[in-house]
Amino acid sequence: IAEKRAERIREFLKRMKTRLEATAERLDKLIGRIQERLNILGTTQDVSAIQAEVDNAKNKLASAKEDIAALDGVGDDILNSDDPKASFETVREMVKSVKDQLVEVHRLLVLVIGDIKGLRVGTTNEKK
């Protein structure tokens, strides 16, 4: 039974790692697109405050990616323990921690997008 539980924990960790990596990649692409937009807006307006928030999001995303990479090494150590229930709780807490970091990065990017929209001059629905 312990071996089956260890296998389930291993599969759970594998699936969650794949999902977290995919989320991190999507957020990385979003940061790239925001950065391109800021480069365009930077020629006409001051975007230094928004750029600081984007840099903060980049740093948090880099930290989350490091934690995702660390899941591999820790997962093997935890699965070799005698108590699968306790090891699953540890794995679950680690995954939740990484997920919380990614949610925080997303929250920062949502605020940045709102700030960028606030920089627009005029309306986009002008009648011609």
FENQUIZI-V155540 format. One record per pair of residues at least 12 apart in sequence whose C-alpha atoms are under 6 Angstrom apart, sorted by the first residue. I is the first residue (numbers start at 1). J is the second residue. D is the distance in whole Angstrom. If there is no record, write none. Layout:
BEGIN
I,J,D / I,J,D
END
This chain:
BEGIN
6,79,6 / 57,105,5 / 64,98,6
END
